[in-house]
């Protein structure tokens, strides 16, 4: 018997014992919301409230029975979660795409055109930041081919593809990256070029860190 099947067997056995112990009318609910539990607790016919999604009230209530949540413990769920995590990280490293983030905005820019290089820039979510970034590209004679700007809370995330025609040296891009990174309000930047995951730079309280 697999480990997961053993756990499920134990879970069902515990649930059966709890139901037998109640030996009275009971209510079975399949939900992660506890909006109704105060009604059940105040119902004298209800002996126990069983849940695998406890909140502060359920943890300490004498009439609650807390069981482990096993919904994401199947082999299929774990494989799917691992695959999703790997694909999410790969997309971010290779294209700057952000998905399923808890503190950054979901951002996706279409495939970079030929003869272009992609910059990603993290900034404070303040007015005028995108204009300042565009001015640096213009000063470096880099034409913007496409871009996207998304924000979430205090953070904004920019993905910009620029035309590299006439620029034969990576030094040209690094110089522009440093100027962008050191703009007031910019937190970090990345040039997606060469090995995925490299090309990162950060503004550390006025110091340029690469």
GROMACS elastic network, one bead per residue, 0.5 to 0.9 nm:
[ bonds ]
;  ai    aj funct       b0    kb
    1     4     6  0.82508   500
    1     5     6  0.62523   500
    1     6     6  0.64776   500
    2     5     6  0.52315   500
    2     6     6  0.62542   500
    2     7     6  0.87361   500
    3     6     6  0.50738   500
    3     7     6  0.62875   500
    3     8     6  0.87335   500
    4     7     6  0.50921   500
    4     8     6  0.62350   500
    4     9     6  0.85591   500
    4    73     6  0.73558   500
    4    74     6  0.64950   500
    4    75     6  0.78343   500
    5     8     6  0.50505   500
    5     9     6  0.60276   500
    5    10     6  0.85905   500
    6     9     6  0.50293   500
    6    10     6  0.62471   500
    6    11     6  0.85793   500
    7    10     6  0.51353   500
    7    11     6  0.61084   500
    7    12     6  0.86793   500
    7    70     6  0.85231   500
    8    12     6  0.61261   500
    8    13     6  0.84962   500
    8    70     6  0.80167   500
    9    12     6  0.52625   500
    9    13     6  0.61796   500
    9    14     6  0.86801   500
   10    13     6  0.50425   500
   10    14     6  0.61672   500
   10    15     6  0.85851   500
   11    14     6  0.52104   500
   11    15     6  0.61897   500
   11    16     6  0.86153   500
   11    67     6  0.79056   500
   11    68     6  0.81682   500
   12    15     6  0.50358   500
   12    16     6  0.60627   500
   12    17     6  0.86276   500
   13    16     6  0.50950   500
   13    17     6  0.62829   500
   13    18     6  0.86831   500
   14    17     6  0.51521   500
   14    18     6  0.62281   500
   14    19     6  0.87042   500
   14    67     6  0.87701   500
   15    18     6  0.50822   500
   15    19     6  0.62315   500
   15    20     6  0.86314   500
   15    50     6  0.87427   500
   15    67     6  0.86222   500
   16    19     6  0.51738   500
   16    20     6  0.61866   500
   16    21     6  0.85334   500
   17    20     6  0.50596   500
   17    21     6  0.60103   500
   17    22     6  0.86276   500
   18    22     6  0.62500   500
   18    23     6  0.89020   500
   18    48     6  0.85434   500
   18    50     6  0.88187   500
   18    65     6  0.84525   500
   19    22     6  0.51793   500
   19    23     6  0.66670   500
   19    24     6  0.84908   500
   19    26     6  0.78872   500
   19    48     6  0.89851   500
   20    23     6  0.53116   500
   20    24     6  0.85251   500
   21    24     6  0.85167   500
   22    25     6  0.77800   500
   22    26     6  0.75516   500
   22    46     6  0.86621   500
   22    47     6  0.61909   500
   22    48     6  0.70964   500
   23    26     6  0.84161   500
   23    47     6  0.89635   500
   24    45     6  0.77497   500
   24    46     6  0.80323   500
   24    47     6  0.77435   500
   25    45     6  0.68578   500
   25    46     6  0.69732   500
   25    47     6  0.83299   500
   26    45     6  0.81067   500
   26    46     6  0.63354   500
   26    47     6  0.75986   500
   26    48     6  0.78789   500
   26    49     6  0.86990   500
   27    40     6  0.89382   500
   27    46     6  0.80351   500
   27    49     6  0.82981   500
   28    49     6  0.88971   500
   28    50     6  0.82159   500
   29    50     6  0.87240   500
   29    51     6  0.87505   500
   30    51     6  0.89206   500
   31    34     6  0.78725   500
   31    51     6  0.87966   500
   31    53     6  0.85748   500
   32    51     6  0.83112   500
   32    52     6  0.81049   500
   32    53     6  0.58879   500
   32    54     6  0.87159   500
   33    36     6  0.77430   500
   33    37     6  0.88080   500
   33    53     6  0.80765   500
   34    37     6  0.53258   500
   34    38     6  0.81073   500
   34    53     6  0.84642   500
   34    54     6  0.84302   500
   34    55     6  0.80254   500
   34    58     6  0.89511   500
   35    38     6  0.73296   500
   35    39     6  0.86646   500
   36    39     6  0.55683   500
   36    40     6  0.67675   500
   37    40     6  0.50163   500
   37    41     6  0.60548   500
   37    42     6  0.85486   500
   37    49     6  0.76638   500
   37    58     6  0.86505   500
   38    41     6  0.51032   500
   38    42     6  0.62341   500
   38    43     6  0.86819   500
   39    42     6  0.52743   500
   39    43     6  0.63445   500
   40    43     6  0.50361   500
   40    44     6  0.81766   500
   40    45     6  0.85414   500
   40    46     6  0.63079   500
   40    48     6  0.87692   500
   40    49     6  0.75251   500
   41    44     6  0.74693   500
   41    46     6  0.68350   500
   41    47     6  0.83013   500
   41    48     6  0.81401   500
   41    49     6  0.75861   500
   41    61     6  0.89592   500
   41    63     6  0.72005   500
   41    64     6  0.87796   500
   42    45     6  0.88043   500
   42    46     6  0.81049   500
   43    46     6  0.55824   500
   43    47     6  0.86299   500
   44    47     6  0.73431   500
   46    49     6  0.75641   500
   46    63     6  0.84297   500
   47    63     6  0.63222   500
   47    64     6  0.86517   500
   48    62     6  0.83529   500
   48    64     6  0.54105   500
   48    65     6  0.65884   500
   49    58     6  0.83245   500
   49    63     6  0.59908   500
   49    65     6  0.59639   500
   49    66     6  0.83866   500
   50    63     6  0.86059   500
   50    64     6  0.57995   500
   50    66     6  0.59929   500
   50    67     6  0.73092   500
   51    54     6  0.61818   500
   51    58     6  0.81797   500
   51    64     6  0.75333   500
   51    65     6  0.64527   500
   51    66     6  0.53075   500
   51    67     6  0.61418   500
   51    68     6  0.84948   500
   51    69     6  0.85826   500
   52    65     6  0.85796   500
   52    66     6  0.57642   500
   52    68     6  0.54575   500
   52    70     6  0.83793   500
   53    58     6  0.88018   500
   53    66     6  0.78856   500
   53    67     6  0.82602   500
   53    68     6  0.83091   500
   53    69     6  0.70019   500
   54    57     6  0.77574   500
   54    58     6  0.54080   500
   54    59     6  0.61213   500
   54    66     6  0.67248   500
   54    67     6  0.87065   500
   55    58     6  0.53167   500
   55    59     6  0.62208   500
   56    59     6  0.54110   500
   56    60     6  0.69595   500
   56    61     6  0.88093   500
   57    60     6  0.58478   500
   57    61     6  0.60481   500
   58    61     6  0.52063   500
   58    62     6  0.83734   500
   58    63     6  0.82823   500
   58    64     6  0.58072   500
   58    65     6  0.80425   500
   58    66     6  0.77100   500
   59    62     6  0.86903   500
   59    64     6  0.73657   500
   59    65     6  0.85112   500
   59    66     6  0.73632   500
   60    63     6  0.88440   500
   60    64     6  0.78397   500
   61    64     6  0.55564   500
   61    65     6  0.87066   500
   62    65     6  0.83127   500
   69    72     6  0.77410   500
   69    73     6  0.83022   500
   70    73     6  0.51219   500
   70    74     6  0.74960   500
   71    74     6  0.69709   500
   71    77     6  0.80244   500
   72    75     6  0.85005   500
   72    76     6  0.85641   500
   72    77     6  0.54058   500
   72    78     6  0.66823   500
   72    81     6  0.87708   500
   73    76     6  0.82403   500
   73    77     6  0.63893   500
   73    78     6  0.63723   500
   74    77     6  0.51542   500
   74    78     6  0.61669   500
   74    79     6  0.85062   500
   75    78     6  0.51559   500
   75    79     6  0.60223   500
   75    80     6  0.84942   500
   76    79     6  0.51763   500
   76    80     6  0.60993   500
   76    81     6  0.85738   500
   77    80     6  0.50808   500
   77    81     6  0.60694   500
   77    82     6  0.85617   500
   78    81     6  0.50690   500
   78    82     6  0.60888   500
   78    83     6  0.84912   500
   79    82     6  0.51578   500
   79    83     6  0.60647   500
   79    84     6  0.85134   500
   80    83     6  0.50995   500
   80    84     6  0.60446   500
   80    85     6  0.85641   500
   81    84     6  0.50909   500
   81    85     6  0.61152   500
   81    86     6  0.86025   500
   82    85     6  0.51374   500
   82    86     6  0.61682   500
   82    87     6  0.86154   500
   83    86     6  0.51775   500
   83    87     6  0.61377   500
   83    88     6  0.84851   500
   84    87     6  0.51926   500
   84    88     6  0.59866   500
   84    89     6  0.86047   500
   85    88     6  0.51050   500
   85    89     6  0.62010   500
   85    90     6  0.85382   500
   86    89     6  0.53003   500
   86    90     6  0.60914   500
   86    91     6  0.85879   500
   87    90     6  0.50413   500
   87    91     6  0.60279   500
   87    92     6  0.85507   500
   88    91     6  0.52552   500
   88    92     6  0.62974   500
   88    93     6  0.87624   500
   88    97     6  0.79997   500
   88    98     6  0.72813   500
   88    99     6  0.63544   500
   88   100     6  0.77716   500
   89    92     6  0.51338   500
   89    93     6  0.61888   500
   89    94     6  0.85698   500
   89    97     6  0.88410   500
   89    98     6  0.84797   500
   89    99     6  0.89530   500
   90    93     6  0.51718   500
   90    94     6  0.59805   500
   90    95     6  0.81786   500
   90    97     6  0.89701   500
   90   196     6  0.84225   500
   91    94     6  0.52589   500
   91    95     6  0.55119   500
   91    96     6  0.64975   500
   91    97     6  0.55739   500
   91    98     6  0.75156   500
   91    99     6  0.86691   500
   92    95     6  0.55094   500
   92    98     6  0.58369   500
   92    99     6  0.82705   500
   92   196     6  0.89745   500
   92   197     6  0.85302   500
   93    96     6  0.59032   500
   93    97     6  0.79415   500
   93   192     6  0.77551   500
   93   196     6  0.52303   500
   93   197     6  0.50612   500
   93   198     6  0.84088   500
   94    97     6  0.80499   500
   94   192     6  0.69237   500
   94   193     6  0.87492   500
   94   195     6  0.86182   500
   94   196     6  0.53855   500
   94   197     6  0.73858   500
   95    98     6  0.89675   500
   95   108     6  0.83465   500
   95   109     6  0.80676   500
   95   110     6  0.89817   500
   95   111     6  0.78573   500
   95   112     6  0.82918   500
   95   118     6  0.78319   500
   95   192     6  0.71690   500
   95   196     6  0.87013   500
   96   107     6  0.81013   500
   96   108     6  0.75112   500
   96   109     6  0.81714   500
   96   118     6  0.83056   500
   96   119     6  0.83214   500
   96   120     6  0.65619   500
   96   159     6  0.69941   500
   96   190     6  0.87753   500
   96   192     6  0.77097   500
   97   106     6  0.76941   500
   97   107     6  0.55773   500
   97   109     6  0.70030   500
   97   159     6  0.84610   500
   98   101     6  0.67663   500
   98   104     6  0.75126   500
   98   105     6  0.71058   500
   98   106     6  0.51290   500
   98   107     6  0.50519   500
   98   108     6  0.65557   500
   99   104     6  0.85972   500
   99   105     6  0.79034   500
   99   106     6  0.51277   500
   99   107     6  0.68868   500
   99   108     6  0.81564   500
  100   104     6  0.86714   500
  100   105     6  0.87453   500
  100   106     6  0.70194   500
  101   104     6  0.55067   500
  101   105     6  0.69925   500
  101   106     6  0.69738   500
  102   105     6  0.82026   500
  103   152     6  0.72223   500
  103   153     6  0.82089   500
  103   155     6  0.83051   500
  104   107     6  0.85959   500
  104   150     6  0.88288   500
  104   151     6  0.74709   500
  104   152     6  0.60092   500
  104   153     6  0.84486   500
  104   155     6  0.69875   500
  104   156     6  0.77976   500
  104   157     6  0.75679   500
  105   150     6  0.60267   500
  105   151     6  0.55861   500
  105   152     6  0.51376   500
  105   153     6  0.87033   500
  105   155     6  0.81116   500
  105   156     6  0.74973   500
  105   157     6  0.71100   500
  106   150     6  0.74328   500
  106   151     6  0.85882   500
  106   152     6  0.87135   500
  107   148     6  0.76578   500
  107   149     6  0.78459   500
  107   150     6  0.64622   500
  107   157     6  0.76730   500
  107   158     6  0.83422   500
  107   159     6  0.81772   500
  108   148     6  0.77794   500
  108   159     6  0.81835   500
  109   112     6  0.79265   500
  109   146     6  0.81837   500
  109   147     6  0.70842   500
  109   148     6  0.64886   500
  109   159     6  0.69896   500
  109   160     6  0.84314   500
  110   113     6  0.87249   500
  110   146     6  0.87087   500
  112   115     6  0.86517   500
  112   116     6  0.65973   500
  112   117     6  0.73615   500
  112   118     6  0.70813   500
  112   145     6  0.87674   500
  112   146     6  0.82562   500
  112   161     6  0.63739   500
  112   162     6  0.89263   500
  113   116     6  0.58286   500
  113   117     6  0.84196   500
  113   145     6  0.78240   500
  113   146     6  0.87207   500
  113   161     6  0.77378   500
  113   162     6  0.88788   500
  113   163     6  0.84468   500
  114   117     6  0.85940   500
  114   163     6  0.83799   500
  115   162     6  0.84761   500
  115   163     6  0.60409   500
  115   164     6  0.57068   500
  115   165     6  0.64161   500
  116   145     6  0.79669   500
  116   161     6  0.60965   500
  116   162     6  0.52762   500
  116   164     6  0.52161   500
  116   165     6  0.77768   500
  117   160     6  0.83026   500
  117   161     6  0.55717   500
  117   162     6  0.55777   500
  117   163     6  0.67398   500
  117   164     6  0.66097   500
  117   173     6  0.88065   500
  117   191     6  0.74664   500
  117   192     6  0.68338   500
  117   193     6  0.68380   500
  118   159     6  0.70121   500
  118   160     6  0.56244   500
  118   162     6  0.64833   500
  118   190     6  0.83376   500
  118   191     6  0.60006   500
  118   192     6  0.53793   500
  118   193     6  0.74347   500
  119   158     6  0.80039   500
  119   159     6  0.58085   500
  119   160     6  0.51283   500
  119   161     6  0.63137   500
  119   162     6  0.78776   500
  119   177     6  0.81370   500
  119   189     6  0.71241   500
  119   190     6  0.56743   500
  119   192     6  0.61997   500
  119   193     6  0.89440   500
  120   157     6  0.72817   500
  120   158     6  0.54966   500
  120   160     6  0.62782   500
  120   161     6  0.88304   500
  120   188     6  0.84326   500
  120   189     6  0.55084   500
  120   190     6  0.51433   500
  120   191     6  0.65757   500
  120   192     6  0.77562   500
  121   133     6  0.87337   500
  121   156     6  0.83167   500
  121   157     6  0.59260   500
  121   158     6  0.50228   500
  121   159     6  0.65367   500
  121   160     6  0.82284   500
  121   180     6  0.81742   500
  121   181     6  0.77915   500
  121   186     6  0.72841   500
  121   187     6  0.77074   500
  121   188     6  0.59513   500
  121   190     6  0.65221   500
  121   191     6  0.89547   500
  122   155     6  0.71366   500
  122   156     6  0.58865   500
  122   158     6  0.63454   500
  122   159     6  0.89908   500
  122   181     6  0.89088   500
  122   185     6  0.89258   500
  122   186     6  0.61283   500
  122   187     6  0.54702   500
  122   188     6  0.52297   500
  122   189     6  0.60988   500
  122   190     6  0.88896   500
  123   126     6  0.80382   500
  123   129     6  0.73208   500
  123   154     6  0.86583   500
  123   155     6  0.60204   500
  123   156     6  0.51924   500
  123   157     6  0.63817   500
  123   158     6  0.79708   500
  123   184     6  0.89358   500
  123   185     6  0.56399   500
  123   187     6  0.51255   500
  123   188     6  0.70710   500
  123   189     6  0.87421   500
  124   129     6  0.79880   500
  124   151     6  0.89352   500
  124   154     6  0.58473   500
  124   156     6  0.58028   500
  124   157     6  0.86635   500
  124   185     6  0.53057   500
  124   186     6  0.63366   500
  124   187     6  0.70073   500
  125   129     6  0.78106   500
  125   151     6  0.65154   500
  125   152     6  0.78333   500
  125   153     6  0.72871   500
  125   157     6  0.85624   500
  125   185     6  0.82449   500
  126   129     6  0.63772   500
  126   154     6  0.79586   500
  126   155     6  0.85496   500
  126   156     6  0.81803   500
  126   185     6  0.77001   500
  127   130     6  0.79912   500
  127   131     6  0.87671   500
  128   131     6  0.52325   500
  128   132     6  0.63680   500
  128   133     6  0.88286   500
  129   132     6  0.52052   500
  129   133     6  0.63344   500
  129   134     6  0.86984   500
  129   183     6  0.87846   500
  129   184     6  0.86895   500
  129   185     6  0.72793   500
  129   186     6  0.79784   500
  130   133     6  0.51050   500
  130   134     6  0.61682   500
  130   135     6  0.86650   500
  130   149     6  0.77621   500
  130   158     6  0.78634   500
  131   134     6  0.50728   500
  131   135     6  0.62405   500
  131   136     6  0.89045   500
  132   135     6  0.51147   500
  132   136     6  0.66118   500
  132   137     6  0.89924   500
  132   180     6  0.82229   500
  132   183     6  0.78348   500
  133   136     6  0.53294   500
  133   137     6  0.66034   500
  133   138     6  0.88368   500
  133   179     6  0.89623   500
  133   180     6  0.60650   500
  133   183     6  0.80650   500
  134   137     6  0.51431   500
  134   138     6  0.62127   500
  134   139     6  0.86547   500
  134   144     6  0.78985   500
  135   138     6  0.50282   500
  135   139     6  0.61406   500
  135   140     6  0.86353   500
  136   139     6  0.50598   500
  136   140     6  0.62616   500
  136   141     6  0.86831   500
  136   142     6  0.86538   500
  136   176     6  0.67557   500
  136   177     6  0.88670   500
  136   179     6  0.70064   500
  136   180     6  0.65068   500
  137   140     6  0.50976   500
  137   141     6  0.62904   500
  137   142     6  0.51093   500
  137   143     6  0.69009   500
  137   144     6  0.75039   500
  137   162     6  0.81707   500
  137   176     6  0.68266   500
  137   180     6  0.84328   500
  138   142     6  0.56609   500
  138   143     6  0.66012   500
  138   144     6  0.83167   500
  139   142     6  0.75595   500
  139   176     6  0.86832   500
  140   143     6  0.87678   500
  140   172     6  0.78182   500
  140   173     6  0.84751   500
  140   175     6  0.85136   500
  140   176     6  0.64347   500
  142   162     6  0.59355   500
  142   163     6  0.59954   500
  142   164     6  0.67629   500
  142   165     6  0.85157   500
  142   167     6  0.86581   500
  142   173     6  0.89166   500
  143   161     6  0.85807   500
  143   162     6  0.53774   500
  143   163     6  0.53270   500
  143   164     6  0.79766   500
  144   147     6  0.73363   500
  144   160     6  0.69257   500
  144   161     6  0.59402   500
  144   163     6  0.63639   500
  145   160     6  0.77112   500
  145   161     6  0.55493   500
  145   162     6  0.53262   500
  145   163     6  0.63467   500
  146   159     6  0.84254   500
  146   160     6  0.60342   500
  146   161     6  0.53709   500
  146   162     6  0.72997   500
  147   158     6  0.72208   500
  147   159     6  0.55001   500
  147   161     6  0.61438   500
  147   162     6  0.87440   500
  148   157     6  0.82200   500
  148   158     6  0.57233   500
  148   159     6  0.53887   500
  148   160     6  0.66274   500
  149   156     6  0.69656   500
  149   157     6  0.57879   500
  149   159     6  0.66618   500
  149   160     6  0.86610   500
  150   155     6  0.86472   500
  150   156     6  0.56462   500
  150   157     6  0.53900   500
  150   158     6  0.65665   500
  150   159     6  0.89611   500
  151   154     6  0.75018   500
  151   155     6  0.56861   500
  151   157     6  0.60734   500
  151   158     6  0.86783   500
  152   155     6  0.54562   500
  152   156     6  0.62908   500
  152   157     6  0.84785   500
  153   156     6  0.79744   500
  163   166     6  0.87564   500
  163   167     6  0.87821   500
  164   167     6  0.53231   500
  164   168     6  0.77528   500
  164   173     6  0.88557   500
  165   168     6  0.78472   500
  167   170     6  0.79203   500
  167   172     6  0.68905   500
  167   173     6  0.84580   500
  168   171     6  0.87178   500
  168   172     6  0.80138   500
  169   172     6  0.57299   500
  169   173     6  0.76040   500
  170   173     6  0.53060   500
  170   174     6  0.63139   500
  170   175     6  0.87360   500
  171   175     6  0.61161   500
  171   176     6  0.86594   500
  172   175     6  0.53757   500
  172   176     6  0.65427   500
  172   177     6  0.87519   500
  173   176     6  0.51419   500
  173   177     6  0.60504   500
  173   178     6  0.86552   500
  173   191     6  0.79286   500
  174   178     6  0.61639   500
  174   179     6  0.86967   500
  174   191     6  0.80682   500
  174   199     6  0.85686   500
  175   178     6  0.52383   500
  175   179     6  0.64467   500
  175   180     6  0.87580   500
  176   179     6  0.51964   500
  176   180     6  0.62088   500
  176   181     6  0.85443   500
  177   180     6  0.51198   500
  177   181     6  0.59739   500
  177   182     6  0.85588   500
  177   189     6  0.70628   500
  177   190     6  0.76731   500
  177   191     6  0.74605   500
  177   201     6  0.78906   500
  178   181     6  0.50540   500
  178   182     6  0.61453   500
  178   183     6  0.87557   500
  178   189     6  0.85977   500
  178   201     6  0.76539   500
  178   202     6  0.88633   500
  178   208     6  0.71986   500
  179   182     6  0.53177   500
  179   183     6  0.65084   500
  180   183     6  0.53573   500
  180   184     6  0.89364   500
  180   186     6  0.72932   500
  180   188     6  0.88380   500
  180   189     6  0.77305   500
  181   184     6  0.83321   500
  181   185     6  0.88162   500
  181   186     6  0.56778   500
  181   187     6  0.69084   500
  181   188     6  0.58741   500
  181   189     6  0.59706   500
  181   201     6  0.69850   500
  181   202     6  0.63885   500
  181   203     6  0.59271   500
  181   208     6  0.74995   500
  182   185     6  0.83164   500
  182   186     6  0.66528   500
  182   187     6  0.83674   500
  182   188     6  0.87047   500
  182   202     6  0.82173   500
  182   203     6  0.59324   500
  182   206     6  0.69289   500
  182   207     6  0.78851   500
  182   208     6  0.68739   500
  183   186     6  0.55740   500
  183   187     6  0.87303   500
  183   203     6  0.85260   500
  184   187     6  0.85658   500
  184   206     6  0.87908   500
  186   189     6  0.79143   500
  186   202     6  0.83598   500
  186   203     6  0.70068   500
  187   201     6  0.89341   500
  187   202     6  0.60957   500
  187   203     6  0.55540   500
  187   204     6  0.78914   500
  188   200     6  0.75093   500
  188   201     6  0.56561   500
  188   203     6  0.59169   500
  188   204     6  0.87995   500
  189   199     6  0.81497   500
  189   200     6  0.59134   500
  189   201     6  0.52456   500
  189   202     6  0.62858   500
  189   203     6  0.86393   500
  190   193     6  0.89425   500
  190   197     6  0.86117   500
  190   198     6  0.76411   500
  190   199     6  0.51500   500
  190   201     6  0.60435   500
  190   202     6  0.86494   500
  191   198     6  0.76065   500
  191   200     6  0.66248   500
  191   201     6  0.85965   500
  192   195     6  0.80129   500
  192   196     6  0.67269   500
  192   197     6  0.75436   500
  192   198     6  0.72153   500
  192   199     6  0.63575   500
  192   200     6  0.85736   500
  193   196     6  0.70518   500
  193   197     6  0.88408   500
  193   198     6  0.75507   500
  193   199     6  0.69689   500
  194   197     6  0.88724   500
  194   198     6  0.76347   500
  194   199     6  0.85190   500
  195   198     6  0.59613   500
  195   199     6  0.84977   500
  196   199     6  0.83743   500
  197   200     6  0.74818   500
  199   210     6  0.77221   500
  200   209     6  0.86445   500
  200   210     6  0.60612   500
  201   208     6  0.71876   500
  201   209     6  0.56150   500
  202   207     6  0.81521   500
  202   208     6  0.61305   500
  202   209     6  0.51531   500
  202   210     6  0.64707   500
  203   206     6  0.58886   500
  203   207     6  0.57265   500
  203   208     6  0.52077   500
  203   209     6  0.63029   500
  204   208     6  0.63853   500
  204   209     6  0.66791   500
  205   208     6  0.85184   500
